[in-house]
Amino acid sequence: MIRNLLKSAFILALLTLFFWLTDEKSQLNFTLNGTVYALSIPEAAIGLFVFFLLAELLFLSFRATVTLLKNDVLLSNHSFQNDKESIENTQTGNEDKIVLSRNQFDEAAILIVRTMGAVTAGLMNEARRLLVSLRKIVGDDAIIDILMLKIYKGEKNFDKMEQLSQKLMQNEDIQLVGMKAALEAQMQKKEFTEALKTVNQAFEVRQDLYWVISSAFLLRAKSNDWLGALEVLEAGIDKNITPEQKAARLKAVALYELAKQAATEKDKTKYFKFMTQALCENKRLIPAALDLAEYYVKNDLQVRKAEKVLYDMWLENPCYEVAAAYLKLFPKDTKNEKIQRMEKLALANCKRPSLNNLILAELYLKAKKYAKARTECKIFLLKNPATQKIAEIIKELDAKTHKQVSKPDGLVKSLAQKITSLGKASAALEHCPKDFQWVCANCGHVEDHWEPICPHCGEIGRSYWHLYVDNEPATVEEI
């Protein structure tokens, strides 16, 4: 108010001075009820100032009246009994409330940020020193325990971390924080049984958190409870927590493992149900296609259905095992007929052309078509290193055509050069890399057969079939 009045007085004084210097006899004339009034410039300025003063006072009185009325309404609707109870709880220490001044609040916030920064930088002693300063301001508040958890985790003191997490789990407001900390500590200590109990408790409390869904699925899968893992995954899908592609991959693995359990129990109905659902979820799951094709042949003698399953898998994800299973469906085929079938498959495989060369070279060798076998090997070696099967085929070709290794022909020389390019001194088969393996897309761990859970990093369903000479990297969810 005072500031506005001072501004008005200053402006009026400047106007008065201006008109006064221009014409000392200037007047302000106005008519009111037929009477003409004449005021000098200073008188007019004082009149305007009084008008502004009265208007400001009227506005302030109106605002004060409105505030009083509002307070009356709030007081009439307020329960003072609750205030008395709150004061009593605060005085007796039964209420978890902290009363801080503005400066204390700012200082506490800065200390929290600095403590987190020290933990992130690995300066645990500095973090402890800052935590002592924070404790002097907020006392034994829950934030102290939460920051202490971070320090224990940075120090890799998982025993202390698990003990403190049990304390936090007793507080309903931060119960999930304690559960997550206990889970991390138990996983690091490889106490999977205890970790499973903890994550099951967390799943009962909240089913809309990503870490709860992912941890519960992983631990139930590791305990071979694939039905429970599938239940957790369905909850994540319903809540739109798990990404669509990842959900399909995990669900396919869970259904495939359930099918294997049904096969152990000799429940053909459940086996067929789970296996077909697994292939519907993930059309690139090679083990499911191989097992379903075998089921069709052994139980129903439906070779056509088995052929369709394997051919569809060959189009989606061609591999050596699928081609071998496909050719095995026709035991009465002659060697030439097998070659014809494989040549048709080769035309449908544009994803891994080197795989076609490898399989056709083997078939041509068995059919004693050495020239064609040699051609396939040459095509293979044009852009690829020598693998064990190719090296074995070339050496057998050399032996069949009565060539001596001491006087190698062009193909044997090419094989020796390829092996030398790998850094090997001799052309022994054991020095050649394997033709194909199962590789974990997450950590690169290699296995000779498909595993639902990577034994190295613990990821589920990330193992994909990899041809050694195949340089095209698989995308994250392509498998």
Summary of the structure (lengths in Angstrom):
residues: 479
radius of gyration: 41.1
end to end distance: 72.5
largest distance: 138.7
contacts: 1375
relative contact order: 0.04
helix: 69%
strand: 5%
